[in-house]
Amino acid sequence: MNYETIKYILPNPDGSLWVAGTSYADSSPAYPFYFVAKVSAGGTLDTSFNGTGYLFFEHTPNSYIIIYPPPFLQIIDNKIIFTYNINEDNNIKFYIRRINSDGTIINTLNLNFHVDETMFDFTNEGLFITQFGKLYKFLWNGSTDSSFGNDGSVNLGYYPSLRKIDNHLHLVDERYDTNKFSLSVERRNLNGTLDTTFGNNGIAEITLMENISNPTQNYFREINIHKQSDGKVIVGGIMGVGSTYKLVLTRYLNP
């Protein structure tokens, strides 16, 4: 193989590392690979993972790697969640690989759309995704969860970033009014309903700019959503105003 590129590193408490990246087979035509590897604290491959220290996920020669967003790793209930986008035979697909710590693959989800890493989160039951103006919940067997929202989805009408914190989903997006530009944080229960204890019936909106002639020229990007040690929720990102950029941080009570 050649062209190995590390895209994501996730440290473990014992000093070992989970590593994810991309590669191509040393063949003609070159097959694109995505890989997950475990590196010991001493810097060698940890062969307790798959017997070799790594797993490769091979795709057809007619596929090519999508650079952005890069592969993503997360540990949920001691399971490795590995996600990536790929153009496979001219179809953009989103793969979710669920892997045991010994390298055995539990299951694989294959969804036919492109997903940014800010648009999904997990529980031990399955996967939440915002896509096409909707919020979906997929079970690990690949089907939508009919108990969530309206037969597996909630119609949002906008395209937010998503993060699960405790037992709630937080959805963050920009909002435009006649002469103002706002940041909206919407909080939902894990069944898809709005959590009315948060903000105004489940939605907290902060005006970032007002009395402006064309609010649609502004935007909010690079959104991050986290919980502080005291339980408060922090939302941060970059607000663009024409060619000017500003860092925005907001903090919310987490009832």
Sine and cosine of phi, psi and omega as CSV:
sin_phi,cos_phi,sin_psi,cos_psi,sin_omega,cos_omega
0.00,0.00,0.35,-0.94,0.09,-1.00
-0.51,-0.86,0.00,-1.00,0.00,-1.00
0.87,0.49,0.50,0.87,0.03,-1.00
-0.91,0.41,0.74,-0.68,0.01,-1.00
-0.72,-0.69,0.83,-0.56,0.06,-1.00
-0.99,0.13,0.79,-0.61,-0.05,-1.00
-0.92,-0.39,-0.37,0.93,-0.08,-1.00
-0.46,-0.89,0.68,-0.74,0.05,-1.00
-0.77,-0.64,0.77,-0.64,-0.01,-1.00
-0.81,-0.59,0.93,-0.37,-0.04,-1.00
-0.98,0.21,0.51,-0.86,0.10,-1.00
-0.96,-0.28,0.40,-0.92,0.00,-1.00
-0.85,0.53,-0.47,0.88,-0.02,-1.00
-0.99,0.11,0.08,1.00,0.02,-1.00
1.00,-0.08,-0.18,0.98,0.07,-1.00
-0.97,0.24,0.20,-0.98,-0.07,-1.00
-0.74,-0.67,0.63,-0.78,0.28,-0.96
-1.00,-0.09,0.72,-0.70,-0.07,-1.00
-0.77,-0.63,0.69,-0.72,0.06,-1.00
-0.78,-0.62,0.51,-0.86,0.00,-1.00
-0.13,-0.99,-0.29,-0.96,-0.06,-1.00
-0.79,-0.61,0.38,-0.92,0.02,-1.00
-0.35,-0.94,0.16,-0.99,0.11,-0.99
-0.76,-0.65,0.62,-0.78,0.06,-1.00
-0.91,0.41,0.58,-0.81,0.02,-1.00
-0.99,0.12,0.94,0.35,-0.06,-1.00
-0.50,-0.87,0.11,-0.99,0.05,-1.00
-0.78,-0.62,0.90,-0.44,-0.03,1.00
-0.96,0.29,0.37,-0.93,-0.03,-1.00
-0.99,0.16,0.83,-0.56,0.05,-1.00
-0.99,0.13,0.74,-0.67,0.08,-1.00
-0.98,0.22,0.63,-0.78,0.04,-1.00
-0.83,-0.56,0.51,-0.86,0.34,-0.94
-0.91,-0.42,0.54,-0.84,-0.05,-1.00
-0.66,-0.75,0.44,-0.90,0.18,-0.98
-0.82,-0.57,0.72,-0.69,0.02,-1.00
-0.71,-0.70,0.44,-0.90,0.12,-0.99
-0.90,-0.44,0.81,-0.59,-0.03,-1.00
-0.92,-0.38,0.77,-0.64,-0.01,-1.00
-0.93,0.36,0.21,-0.98,0.04,-1.00
-0.88,0.48,-0.41,0.91,0.02,-1.00
-1.00,0.09,-0.07,1.00,0.08,-1.00
0.99,-0.12,0.11,0.99,0.03,-1.00
-0.97,-0.25,0.34,-0.94,0.08,-1.00
-0.90,0.44,0.71,-0.70,-0.01,-1.00
-1.00,-0.01,0.97,-0.26,-0.11,-0.99
-0.97,0.25,-0.03,1.00,0.14,-0.99
-0.93,0.36,-0.24,0.97,0.05,-1.00
-0.99,-0.13,0.96,-0.27,0.07,-1.00
0.90,0.43,0.24,0.97,0.01,-1.00
0.98,0.21,-0.26,0.97,-0.04,-1.00
-0.84,-0.54,-0.35,0.94,-0.09,-1.00
0.99,-0.14,-0.04,1.00,-0.04,-1.00
-0.47,-0.88,0.33,-0.94,0.12,-0.99
-0.77,-0.64,0.70,-0.72,0.08,-1.00
-0.92,-0.38,0.61,-0.79,0.07,-1.00
-0.87,-0.49,0.96,-0.29,-0.14,-0.99
-1.00,-0.05,0.58,-0.82,0.06,-1.00
-0.79,-0.61,0.18,-0.98,-0.13,-0.99
-0.94,0.34,0.34,-0.94,0.02,-1.00
-0.87,0.49,-0.39,0.92,0.01,-1.00
-0.99,0.12,0.11,0.99,0.02,-1.00
-0.99,-0.16,0.37,-0.93,0.16,-0.99
-0.58,-0.82,0.48,-0.88,-0.09,-1.00
-0.95,0.32,0.69,-0.72,0.11,-0.99
-1.00,-0.06,0.87,-0.49,-0.12,-0.99
-0.94,0.34,-0.66,0.76,-0.03,-1.00
-0.83,-0.56,0.74,-0.67,-0.05,1.00
-0.97,0.25,0.42,-0.91,0.01,-1.00
-0.96,0.29,0.19,-0.98,0.10,-0.99
-0.82,0.57,0.46,-0.89,-0.11,-0.99
-0.73,-0.68,0.67,-0.74,0.02,-1.00
-0.86,-0.51,0.62,-0.79,0.09,-1.00
-0.48,-0.88,0.54,-0.84,0.07,-1.00
-0.96,-0.28,0.87,-0.49,0.02,-1.00
-0.82,-0.57,0.88,-0.48,0.01,-1.00
0.78,0.62,0.71,0.70,0.02,-1.00
0.90,0.44,0.29,0.96,0.10,-1.00
-0.94,-0.33,0.61,-0.79,0.03,-1.00
-1.00,0.06,0.81,-0.59,0.09,-1.00
-0.95,-0.30,0.90,-0.44,-0.04,-1.00
-0.88,-0.47,0.85,-0.52,-0.05,-1.00
-0.81,-0.58,0.52,-0.86,0.07,-1.00
-0.28,-0.96,0.37,-0.93,0.11,-0.99
-0.97,-0.25,0.55,-0.84,0.07,-1.00
-0.50,-0.87,0.56,-0.83,0.15,-0.99
-1.00,-0.01,0.95,-0.32,-0.10,-0.99
-0.92,-0.39,0.95,-0.31,-0.02,-1.00
0.80,0.59,0.72,0.69,0.03,-1.00
0.92,0.38,0.34,0.94,0.12,-0.99
-0.84,-0.54,0.85,-0.52,0.03,-1.00
-0.98,0.22,0.80,-0.61,-0.05,-1.00
-0.76,-0.65,0.47,-0.88,0.04,-1.00
-0.91,-0.41,0.89,-0.46,-0.01,-1.00
-0.97,-0.23,0.67,-0.74,0.11,-0.99
-0.83,-0.56,0.90,-0.43,0.02,-1.00
-0.96,-0.28,0.79,-0.61,0.03,-1.00
-0.94,-0.35,0.85,-0.52,-0.24,-0.97
-0.75,-0.67,0.67,-0.75,0.14,-0.99
-0.96,0.29,0.30,-0.95,-0.04,-1.00
-0.92,0.39,-0.27,0.96,0.05,-1.00
-1.00,-0.02,-0.01,1.00,0.05,-1.00
0.99,-0.16,-0.08,1.00,0.05,-1.00
-0.97,0.25,0.66,-0.75,-0.04,-1.00
-1.00,0.06,0.83,-0.56,0.00,-1.00
-0.99,0.17,-0.81,0.58,0.06,-1.00
-0.30,-0.96,0.25,-0.97,-0.03,-1.00
-0.74,-0.67,0.77,-0.64,0.14,-0.99
-0.96,-0.26,0.63,-0.78,-0.04,-1.00
-0.73,-0.68,0.97,-0.24,-0.08,-1.00
-0.94,-0.35,0.61,-0.79,-0.15,-0.99
-1.00,-0.02,0.84,0.54,0.15,-0.99
-0.32,-0.95,0.25,-0.97,-0.02,-1.00
-1.00,0.03,0.74,-0.67,-0.07,-1.00
-0.77,-0.64,0.82,-0.57,0.12,-0.99
-0.98,0.21,0.46,-0.89,-0.06,-1.00
-0.92,0.40,-0.26,0.97,0.05,-1.00
-1.00,0.08,0.00,1.00,-0.16,-0.99
-0.95,-0.30,0.17,0.99,0.00,-1.00
-0.54,-0.84,0.36,-0.93,0.11,-0.99
-0.38,-0.93,0.16,-0.99,-0.20,-0.98
-0.79,-0.61,0.37,-0.93,0.35,-0.94
-0.77,-0.64,0.05,-1.00,0.06,-1.00
-0.94,0.34,-0.18,0.98,0.04,-1.00
-1.00,0.04,-0.49,0.87,-0.08,-1.00
0.17,-0.98,-0.48,-0.88,-0.24,-0.97
-0.78,-0.63,0.75,-0.67,0.15,-0.99
-0.98,-0.19,0.70,-0.71,0.01,-1.00
-0.67,-0.74,0.68,-0.73,0.21,-0.98
-0.98,-0.19,0.80,-0.60,-0.06,-1.00
-0.32,-0.95,0.65,-0.76,0.08,-1.00
0.84,0.54,0.58,0.82,0.03,-1.00
0.97,0.25,0.27,0.96,0.01,-1.00
-0.75,-0.66,0.34,-0.94,0.13,-0.99
-0.93,-0.36,0.86,-0.51,-0.05,-1.00
-0.93,-0.37,0.45,-0.89,0.23,-0.97
-0.83,-0.56,0.86,-0.51,0.07,-1.00
-0.96,-0.28,0.70,-0.72,0.14,-0.99
-0.98,0.19,0.27,-0.96,-0.05,-1.00
-0.92,0.38,-0.24,0.97,0.08,-1.00
-1.00,0.09,0.02,1.00,0.06,-1.00
0.99,-0.14,-0.20,0.98,0.01,-1.00
-1.00,0.05,0.39,-0.92,0.11,-0.99
-0.97,0.23,0.48,-0.88,-0.02,-1.00
-1.00,0.08,0.95,-0.31,-0.09,-1.00
-0.92,0.39,-0.28,0.96,0.02,-1.00
-0.99,0.12,-0.09,1.00,-0.03,-1.00
-0.99,-0.14,0.83,-0.55,0.06,-1.00
0.84,0.54,-0.74,-0.67,0.02,-1.00
-0.98,-0.22,1.00,0.02,0.02,-1.00
0.85,0.53,0.66,0.75,0.12,-0.99
0.95,-0.32,-0.07,1.00,-0.02,-1.00
-0.51,-0.86,0.33,-0.95,0.09,-1.00
-0.81,-0.58,0.78,-0.63,0.02,-1.00
-0.98,0.19,0.89,-0.45,-0.03,-1.00
-0.99,-0.14,-0.67,0.74,-0.06,-1.00
0.99,0.14,0.10,0.99,0.07,-1.00
-0.54,-0.84,0.01,-1.00,-0.20,-0.98
-0.80,-0.60,0.98,0.20,-0.15,-0.99
-1.00,0.02,0.24,-0.97,0.30,-0.95
-0.99,0.15,0.37,-0.93,-0.15,-0.99
-0.69,-0.72,0.66,-0.75,0.16,-0.99
-0.51,-0.86,0.74,-0.67,0.09,-1.00
-1.00,0.05,0.83,-0.56,0.08,-1.00
-0.80,-0.60,0.84,-0.54,-0.09,-1.00
0.82,0.58,-0.82,-0.58,-0.04,-1.00
-0.95,-0.30,0.58,0.82,0.01,-1.00
-0.66,-0.75,0.41,-0.91,0.11,-0.99
-0.97,-0.25,0.76,-0.65,0.04,-1.00
-0.93,-0.36,0.83,-0.56,-0.04,-1.00
-0.89,-0.46,0.81,-0.59,-0.12,-0.99
-0.85,-0.53,0.73,-0.69,0.01,-1.00
-0.39,-0.92,0.25,-0.97,0.08,-1.00
-1.00,0.08,0.40,-0.92,0.02,-1.00
-0.71,-0.71,0.61,-0.79,0.02,-1.00
-0.88,-0.48,0.68,-0.74,0.14,-0.99
-0.82,-0.57,-0.15,-0.99,-0.06,-1.00
-0.82,0.57,-0.71,0.70,-0.05,-1.00
-0.65,-0.76,0.42,0.91,0.02,-1.00
-0.62,-0.79,0.37,-0.93,-0.02,-1.00
-0.81,-0.58,0.81,-0.58,-0.15,-0.99
-0.76,-0.65,0.30,-0.95,0.12,-0.99
-0.94,-0.35,0.79,-0.61,-0.04,-1.00
-0.91,-0.41,0.74,-0.67,0.13,-0.99
-0.88,-0.48,0.87,-0.49,0.00,-1.00
-0.93,-0.37,0.71,-0.70,-0.04,-1.00
-0.87,-0.49,0.79,-0.61,-0.03,-1.00
-0.83,-0.56,0.50,-0.87,0.13,-0.99
-0.96,0.29,0.23,-0.97,-0.07,-1.00
-0.95,0.32,-0.13,0.99,0.11,-0.99
-1.00,-0.08,0.04,1.00,0.06,-1.00
0.99,-0.17,-0.22,0.98,-0.01,-1.00
-0.98,0.20,0.43,-0.90,0.06,-1.00
-0.93,0.36,0.64,-0.77,0.09,-1.00
-1.00,0.03,0.98,-0.19,-0.13,-0.99
-0.96,0.28,-0.09,1.00,0.08,-1.00
-0.99,0.17,-0.13,0.99,-0.06,-1.00
-0.96,-0.29,0.78,-0.63,0.07,-1.00
0.86,0.52,-0.66,-0.75,0.02,-1.00
-0.98,-0.20,1.00,-0.07,-0.04,-1.00
0.84,0.54,0.62,0.78,0.09,-1.00
0.98,-0.21,-0.08,1.00,-0.06,-1.00
-0.77,-0.64,0.78,-0.62,0.10,-1.00
-0.91,-0.41,0.85,-0.53,-0.06,-1.00
-0.85,-0.52,0.76,-0.65,0.01,-1.00
-0.88,-0.48,0.80,-0.60,0.05,-1.00
-0.97,0.23,0.84,-0.54,0.02,-1.00
-1.00,-0.04,-0.58,0.81,0.05,-1.00
-0.54,-0.84,0.58,-0.81,0.06,-1.00
-0.61,-0.79,0.17,-0.99,-0.07,-1.00
0.84,0.55,0.70,0.72,0.04,-1.00
-0.91,-0.42,0.54,-0.84,-0.14,-0.99
-0.97,0.23,-0.52,0.85,-0.06,-1.00
-0.65,-0.76,0.99,0.17,-0.08,-1.00
-0.90,0.44,-0.36,0.93,-0.03,-1.00
-0.95,0.32,-0.15,0.99,0.10,-0.99
-0.98,0.21,-0.22,0.98,0.01,-1.00
-1.00,-0.05,0.35,-0.94,0.03,-1.00
-0.38,-0.92,0.30,-0.95,-0.02,-1.00
-0.79,-0.61,0.85,-0.52,-0.12,-0.99
-0.71,-0.70,0.08,-1.00,0.02,-1.00
0.80,0.60,0.76,0.65,-0.11,-0.99
-0.97,0.22,0.71,-0.70,0.11,-0.99
-0.78,-0.63,0.64,-0.77,-0.05,-1.00
-0.77,-0.64,0.83,-0.55,-0.06,-1.00
-0.60,-0.80,0.30,-0.95,0.08,-1.00
-0.94,-0.35,0.74,-0.67,0.09,-1.00
-0.96,0.27,0.22,-0.98,0.03,-1.00
-0.89,0.45,-0.42,0.91,0.02,-1.00
-1.00,0.02,0.09,1.00,0.07,-1.00
0.99,-0.11,-0.24,0.97,0.00,-1.00
-0.94,0.35,0.50,-0.86,-0.03,-1.00
-0.99,-0.16,0.78,-0.62,0.04,-1.00
-0.96,-0.29,0.76,-0.65,0.10,-0.99
-0.86,-0.51,0.81,-0.59,0.00,-1.00
-0.73,-0.68,0.37,-0.93,0.04,-1.00
0.02,-1.00,-0.06,-1.00,0.00,-1.00
-0.95,-0.32,0.84,-0.55,0.08,-1.00
-0.99,-0.12,0.83,-0.56,0.06,-1.00
-0.99,-0.14,0.77,-0.64,0.06,-1.00
-0.81,-0.58,1.00,-0.07,-0.13,-0.99
0.89,0.45,-0.86,-0.52,0.01,-1.00
-0.99,-0.14,0.15,0.99,0.00,-1.00
-0.97,-0.24,0.62,-0.78,-0.03,-1.00
-0.83,-0.56,0.65,-0.76,-0.02,-1.00
-0.72,-0.69,0.64,-0.77,0.11,-0.99
-0.99,0.16,0.75,-0.66,0.00,-1.00
-0.84,-0.54,0.79,-0.62,0.10,-0.99
-0.82,-0.57,0.76,-0.65,0.06,-1.00
-0.77,-0.64,0.44,-0.90,-0.04,-1.00
-0.72,-0.69,0.64,-0.76,-0.09,-1.00
-0.76,-0.66,0.57,-0.82,0.15,-0.99
-0.93,0.38,0.53,-0.85,-0.06,-1.00
-0.86,-0.51,0.98,0.19,-0.12,-0.99
-0.91,0.42,0.00,0.00,0.00,0.00
